[in-house]
Amino acid sequence: MIFCQSKGTVAKTLRKLEDKGYIERIINKDNRRKYILKLTKKGEEVIPVLKREADYWHNSVGLAEVSEETMDVIRAVARKSYNLVNE
């Protein structure tokens, strides 16, 4: 769990994105219980805005200068902290 979200939360978020026209669910031909998620044209148009916001946030909190190795350590600590709290 990278983002520490429950299956229910993810399902609810995906449903909202689908209702708003950002993604579409396509039934997997090989396994009808699975879905393939695909960005719609409307969803693709949002990518530059999201990237700009993510870059702004990274710069604002000082993560733009952090090496990938340090980011891996930060992610590992975050995962361990989450697991400790939810045990």
DSSP file (Angstrom, degrees, kcal/mol; ACC not computed):
  #  RESIDUE AA STRUCTURE BP1 BP2  ACC     N-H-->O    O-->H-N    N-H-->O    O-->H-N    TCO  KAPPA ALPHA  PHI   PSI    X-CA   Y-CA   Z-CA
    1    1 A M              0   0    0      0, 0.0     5,-0.0     0, 0.0     0, 0.0   0.000 360.0 360.0 360.0  98.7    0.0    0.0    0.0
    2    2 A I        +     0   0    0      1,-0.2    76,-0.0     2,-0.0     0, 0.0   0.911 360.0  33.8 -74.6 -42.3    1.9    3.0   -1.2
    3    3 A F  S    S-     0   0    0      2,-0.1    -1,-0.2    76,-0.0    76,-0.0   0.426 102.4-126.1 -97.5   0.8   -0.8    5.6   -0.6
    4    4 A C        +     0   0    0      1,-0.2     2,-0.4     0, 0.0    -2,-0.0   0.907  59.3 142.7  58.3  47.0   -2.2    3.9    2.5
    5    5 A Q        -     0   0    0      3,-0.0    -1,-0.2     4,-0.0    -2,-0.1  -0.924  49.0-120.5-119.0 144.7   -5.8    3.8    1.2
    6    6 A S     >  -     0   0    0     -2,-0.4     4,-2.1     1,-0.1     5,-0.2  -0.321  28.2-110.3 -75.7 164.0   -8.4    1.1    1.7
    7    7 A K  H  > S+     0   0    0      1,-0.2     4,-2.7     2,-0.2     5,-0.2   0.885 119.9  54.6 -60.7 -38.3   -9.9   -0.8   -1.2
    8    8 A G  H  > S+     0   0    0      2,-0.2     4,-2.4     1,-0.2    -1,-0.2   0.901 107.4  48.7 -62.4 -42.0  -13.2    1.0   -0.4
    9    9 A T  H  > S+     0   0    0      2,-0.2     4,-2.3     1,-0.2    -1,-0.2   0.906 112.7  48.0 -65.2 -42.0  -11.7    4.4   -0.6
   10   10 A V  H  X S+     0   0    0     -4,-2.1     4,-2.7     2,-0.2    -2,-0.2   0.929 112.1  49.5 -64.4 -45.0  -10.0    3.6   -3.9
   11   11 A A  H  X S+     0   0    0     -4,-2.7     4,-2.2     1,-0.2    -2,-0.2   0.906 111.5  49.0 -60.7 -42.9  -13.2    2.2   -5.4
   12   12 A K  H  X S+     0   0    0     -4,-2.4     4,-2.0     2,-0.2    -1,-0.2   0.910 112.4  48.0 -63.7 -43.4  -15.2    5.3   -4.3
   13   13 A T  H  X S+     0   0    0     -4,-2.3     4,-2.4     2,-0.2    -2,-0.2   0.911 111.3  50.2 -64.5 -43.3  -12.5    7.6   -5.8
   14   14 A L  H  X S+     0   0    0     -4,-2.7     4,-2.4     1,-0.2    -1,-0.2   0.897 108.7  52.6 -62.5 -39.9  -12.5    5.6   -9.1
   15   15 A R  H  X S+     0   0    0     -4,-2.2     4,-2.8     2,-0.2    -1,-0.2   0.910 109.7  48.9 -62.1 -42.1  -16.3    5.8   -9.3
   16   16 A K  H  X S+     0   0    0     -4,-2.0     4,-2.0     2,-0.2    -2,-0.2   0.920 111.4  49.2 -63.7 -43.5  -16.2    9.6   -8.8
   17   17 A L  H  <>S+     0   0    0     -4,-2.4     5,-2.7     1,-0.2     6,-0.9   0.885 113.3  47.3 -62.9 -37.9  -13.5    9.9  -11.5
   18   18 A E  H ><5S+     0   0    0     -4,-2.4     3,-1.2     4,-0.2    -2,-0.2   0.924 110.4  51.3 -68.4 -44.7  -15.6    7.7  -13.8
   19   19 A D  H 3<5S+     0   0    0     -4,-2.8    -2,-0.2     1,-0.3    -1,-0.2   0.841 110.5  49.7 -60.4 -34.2  -18.8    9.7  -13.1
   20   20 A K  T 3<5S-     0   0    0     -4,-2.0    -1,-0.3    -5,-0.2    -2,-0.2   0.503 118.6-112.8 -85.6  -3.8  -17.0   13.0  -13.9
   21   21 A G  T < 5S+     0   0    0     -3,-1.2    22,-0.4    -4,-0.3    21,-0.4   0.673  83.7 117.2  86.3  17.6  -15.7   11.5  -17.2
   22   22 A Y  S   <S+     0   0    0     -5,-2.7    18,-2.2    -6,-0.2     2,-0.3   0.781  79.9  17.1 -87.5 -28.8  -12.0   11.4  -16.4
   23   23 A I  E     -A   39   0A   0     -6,-0.9     2,-0.4    16,-0.3    16,-0.2  -0.910  63.4-150.2-135.4 163.8  -11.6    7.6  -16.6
   24   24 A E  E     -A   38   0A   0     14,-2.4    14,-2.4    -2,-0.3     2,-0.5  -0.989  14.5-134.9-133.1 147.9  -13.5    4.7  -18.1
   25   25 A R  E     -A   37   0A   0     -2,-0.4     2,-0.5    12,-0.2    12,-0.2  -0.874  18.4-169.4-102.5 131.2  -13.6    1.1  -16.9
   26   26 A I  E     -A   36   0A   0     10,-2.7    10,-3.5    -2,-0.5     2,-0.2  -0.979  27.1-117.3-119.9 129.9  -13.3   -1.6  -19.5
   27   27 A I  E     -A   35   0A   0     -2,-0.5     2,-0.3     8,-0.2     8,-0.2  -0.476  33.2-114.8 -67.5 131.3  -13.9   -5.3  -18.6
   28   28 A N        -     0   0    0      6,-2.6     6,-0.2     3,-0.5     3,-0.2  -0.514  17.1-147.5 -67.2 124.6  -10.8   -7.4  -19.0
   29   29 A K  S    S+     0   0    0     -2,-0.3     3,-0.3     1,-0.2    -1,-0.2   0.809  97.1  48.9 -64.9 -30.2  -11.4   -9.9  -21.8
   30   30 A D  S    S+     0   0    0      1,-0.3     2,-0.3     2,-0.0    -1,-0.2   0.756 127.1  20.5 -82.2 -25.8   -9.2  -12.5  -20.1
   31   31 A N    >   -     0   0    0     -3,-0.2     3,-2.4     3,-0.1    -3,-0.5  -0.813  65.2-162.3-147.5 100.0  -10.8  -12.2  -16.7
   32   32 A R  T 3  S+     0   0    0     -2,-0.3    -3,-0.1     1,-0.3    -1,-0.1   0.573  88.9  65.7 -65.6  -8.5  -14.3  -10.7  -16.6
   33   33 A R  T 3  S+     0   0    0     -6,-0.1    -1,-0.3     2,-0.0     2,-0.3   0.593  96.0  70.8 -84.7 -11.2  -13.9  -10.0  -12.8
   34   34 A K    <   -     0   0    0     -3,-2.4    -6,-2.6    -6,-0.2     2,-0.3  -0.733  68.6-149.8-107.6 155.0  -11.1   -7.5  -13.6
   35   35 A Y  E     -A   27   0A   0     -2,-0.3     2,-0.5    -8,-0.2    -8,-0.2  -0.901   8.7-140.8-120.3 150.9  -11.3   -4.0  -15.1
   36   36 A I  E     -A   26   0A   0    -10,-3.5   -10,-2.7    -2,-0.3     2,-0.5  -0.952  21.7-143.9-105.5 128.2   -8.8   -2.1  -17.2
   37   37 A L  E     -A   25   0A   0     -2,-0.5     2,-0.4   -12,-0.2   -12,-0.2  -0.802  20.2-176.1 -96.1 132.7   -8.8    1.6  -16.3
   38   38 A K  E     -A   24   0A   0    -14,-2.4   -14,-2.4    -2,-0.5     2,-0.2  -0.991  25.1-122.4-132.6 134.8   -8.3    4.1  -19.2
   39   39 A L  E     -A   23   0A   0     -2,-0.4   -16,-0.3   -16,-0.2     2,-0.1  -0.513  27.2-141.5 -69.7 138.3   -8.0    7.8  -19.2
   40   40 A T     >  -     0   0    0    -18,-2.2     4,-2.4    -2,-0.2     5,-0.2  -0.374  32.6 -96.2 -86.7 176.5  -10.5    9.6  -21.3
   41   41 A K  H  > S+     0   0    0      1,-0.2     4,-1.7     2,-0.2   -19,-0.1   0.907 129.3  52.7 -59.9 -41.1   -9.7   12.7  -23.4
   42   42 A K  H  > S+     0   0    0    -21,-0.4     4,-0.6     1,-0.2    -1,-0.2   0.890 109.0  49.9 -61.4 -39.6  -11.0   14.8  -20.5
   43   43 A G  H >> S+     0   0    0    -22,-0.4     3,-0.8   -21,-0.3     4,-0.6   0.882 107.8  52.9 -66.3 -39.4   -8.6   12.9  -18.1
   44   44 A E  H >< S+     0   0    0     -4,-2.4     3,-0.7     1,-0.2    -1,-0.2   0.835 102.4  59.6 -65.3 -31.9   -5.6   13.4  -20.4
   45   45 A E  H 3< S+     0   0    0     -4,-1.7     4,-0.4     1,-0.2    -1,-0.2   0.727 101.1  55.5 -69.2 -20.3   -6.3   17.2  -20.5
   46   46 A V  H <X S+     0   0    0     -3,-0.8     4,-2.4    -4,-0.6     3,-0.4   0.680  84.4  85.6 -84.8 -18.9   -5.9   17.4  -16.7
   47   47 A I  H <X S+     0   0    0     -3,-0.7     4,-2.7    -4,-0.6     5,-0.2   0.894  87.3  49.5 -54.1 -48.7   -2.4   15.8  -16.7
   48   48 A P  H  > S+     0   0    0      0, 0.0     4,-2.3     0, 0.0    -1,-0.2   0.889 111.9  49.8 -60.3 -36.4   -0.5   19.0  -17.3
   49   49 A V  H  > S+     0   0    0     -4,-0.4     4,-2.2    -3,-0.4    -2,-0.2   0.931 112.5  46.6 -66.2 -45.1   -2.4   20.8  -14.5
   50   50 A L  H  X S+     0   0    0     -4,-2.4     4,-2.7     2,-0.2     5,-0.2   0.899 112.1  50.7 -64.0 -41.0   -1.7   17.9  -12.1
   51   51 A K  H  X S+     0   0    0     -4,-2.7     4,-2.7    -5,-0.2    -1,-0.2   0.922 110.0  49.8 -62.9 -43.3    2.0   17.8  -13.0
   52   52 A R  H  X S+     0   0    0     -4,-2.3     4,-2.2    -5,-0.2    -2,-0.2   0.912 112.7  47.0 -61.7 -43.2    2.3   21.6  -12.5
   53   53 A E  H  X S+     0   0    0     -4,-2.2     4,-2.4     2,-0.2    -2,-0.2   0.899 112.4  49.5 -65.8 -41.3    0.6   21.3   -9.0
   54   54 A A  H  X S+     0   0    0     -4,-2.7     4,-2.8     2,-0.2    -2,-0.2   0.915 111.6  48.8 -64.5 -42.5    2.8   18.3   -8.0
   55   55 A D  H  X S+     0   0    0     -4,-2.7     4,-2.4     2,-0.2    -2,-0.2   0.912 111.0  50.5 -62.7 -42.2    6.0   20.2   -9.1
   56   56 A Y  H  X S+     0   0    0     -4,-2.2     4,-2.6    -5,-0.2    -2,-0.2   0.925 111.9  47.6 -60.6 -45.1    4.9   23.3   -7.2
   57   57 A W  H  X S+     0   0    0     -4,-2.4     4,-2.2     2,-0.2     6,-0.3   0.931 110.5  51.5 -63.5 -46.1    4.2   21.2   -4.1
   58   58 A H  H  <>S+     0   0    0     -4,-2.8     5,-2.4     1,-0.2     6,-1.0   0.918 113.9  44.5 -56.4 -44.6    7.6   19.4   -4.4
   59   59 A N  H ><5S+     0   0    0     -4,-2.4     3,-0.8     4,-0.2    -1,-0.2   0.899 111.0  54.4 -66.7 -40.2    9.4   22.7   -4.6
   60   60 A S  H 3<5S+     0   0    0     -4,-2.6    -2,-0.2     1,-0.2    -1,-0.2   0.855 114.0  39.4 -64.1 -36.7    7.4   24.2   -1.8
   61   61 A V  T 3<5S-     0   0    0     -4,-2.2    -1,-0.2    -5,-0.1    -2,-0.2   0.390 116.4-109.9 -97.4   4.0    8.3   21.5    0.7
   62   62 A G  T < 5S+     0   0    0     -3,-0.8     3,-0.5    -4,-0.5    -3,-0.2   0.660  81.8 123.0  83.7  15.9   11.9   21.2   -0.5
   63   63 A L    > < +     0   0    0     -5,-2.4     3,-1.0    -6,-0.3    -4,-0.2   0.610  53.4  80.7 -86.0 -10.6   11.6   17.8   -2.1
   64   64 A A  T 3  S+     0   0    0     -6,-1.0    -1,-0.2     1,-0.2    -5,-0.1   0.822  96.5  44.4 -64.1 -29.9   12.9   19.0   -5.5
   65   65 A E  T 3  S+     0   0    0     -3,-0.5     2,-0.3    -7,-0.2    -1,-0.2   0.484  90.0 107.9 -93.0  -3.0   16.5   18.9   -4.3
   66   66 A V  S <  S-     0   0    0     -3,-1.0    -3,-0.0    -4,-0.1    -4,-0.0  -0.562  70.6-121.3 -81.3 136.4   16.2   15.4   -2.6
   67   67 A S     >  -     0   0    0     -2,-0.3     4,-2.2     1,-0.1     5,-0.1  -0.266  21.4-113.3 -71.0 161.5   17.9   12.5   -4.3
   68   68 A E  H  > S+     0   0    0      1,-0.2     4,-2.2     2,-0.2     5,-0.1   0.861 118.4  56.9 -63.2 -35.7   15.9    9.4   -5.4
   69   69 A E  H  > S+     0   0    0      2,-0.2     4,-1.7     1,-0.2    -1,-0.2   0.921 107.9  46.5 -61.8 -44.4   17.8    7.4   -2.8
   70   70 A T  H  > S+     0   0    0      1,-0.2     4,-2.5     2,-0.2    -2,-0.2   0.892 110.0  54.0 -65.0 -39.8   16.6    9.8   -0.1
   71   71 A M  H  X S+     0   0    0     -4,-2.2     4,-2.6     1,-0.2    -1,-0.2   0.882 105.4  54.0 -62.1 -37.5   13.0    9.6   -1.4
   72   72 A D  H  X S+     0   0    0     -4,-2.2     4,-2.3     2,-0.2    -1,-0.2   0.903 109.4  47.9 -61.2 -41.1   13.2    5.8   -1.2
   73   73 A V  H  X S+     0   0    0     -4,-1.7     4,-2.6     2,-0.2    -2,-0.2   0.919 110.9  50.7 -65.9 -43.8   14.1    6.1    2.4
   74   74 A I  H  X S+     0   0    0     -4,-2.5     4,-2.3     1,-0.2    -2,-0.2   0.921 111.7  48.0 -59.7 -44.7   11.3    8.6    3.1
   75   75 A R  H  X S+     0   0    0     -4,-2.6     4,-2.5     2,-0.2    -1,-0.2   0.906 111.1  50.7 -62.8 -42.2    8.8    6.3    1.4
   76   76 A A  H  X S+     0   0    0     -4,-2.3     4,-2.5     2,-0.2    -2,-0.2   0.915 111.2  47.8 -63.4 -43.2   10.1    3.3    3.4
   77   77 A V  H  X S+     0   0    0     -4,-2.6     4,-2.7     2,-0.2    -1,-0.2   0.909 111.3  51.3 -63.4 -42.0    9.8    5.2    6.7
   78   78 A A  H  X S+     0   0    0     -4,-2.3     4,-2.4    -5,-0.2    -2,-0.2   0.921 111.1  47.8 -61.7 -44.1    6.3    6.4    5.8
   79   79 A R  H  X S+     0   0    0     -4,-2.5     4,-2.6     2,-0.2    -2,-0.2   0.927 113.3  47.5 -62.8 -44.9    5.2    2.8    5.0
   80   80 A K  H  X S+     0   0    0     -4,-2.5     4,-2.5     2,-0.2    -2,-0.2   0.909 111.8  50.3 -64.0 -41.4    6.7    1.5    8.3
   81   81 A S  H  X S+     0   0    0     -4,-2.7     4,-2.2     2,-0.2    -1,-0.2   0.924 111.2  49.0 -61.9 -44.0    5.0    4.3   10.2
   82   82 A Y  H  X S+     0   0    0     -4,-2.4     4,-1.9     1,-0.2    -2,-0.2   0.933 111.8  48.7 -60.3 -46.9    1.7    3.5    8.6
   83   83 A N  H  < S+     0   0    0     -4,-2.6     4,-0.3     1,-0.2    -1,-0.2   0.890 110.4  51.0 -63.0 -40.0    2.1   -0.2    9.4
   84   84 A L  H >< S+     0   0    0     -4,-2.5     3,-0.9     1,-0.2    -1,-0.2   0.911 111.6  47.4 -63.7 -42.1    3.0    0.4   13.0
   85   85 A V  H 3< S+     0   0    0     -4,-2.2    -1,-0.2     1,-0.2    -2,-0.2   0.841 115.4  45.6 -67.9 -32.6   -0.1    2.7   13.5
   86   86 A N  T 3<        0   0    0     -4,-1.9    -1,-0.2     1,-0.2    -2,-0.2   0.261 360.0 360.0 -99.4  12.7   -2.4    0.2   11.9
   87   87 A E    <         0   0    0     -3,-0.9    -1,-0.2    -4,-0.3    -2,-0.1   0.480 360.0 360.0 -78.7 360.0   -1.2   -3.0   13.6
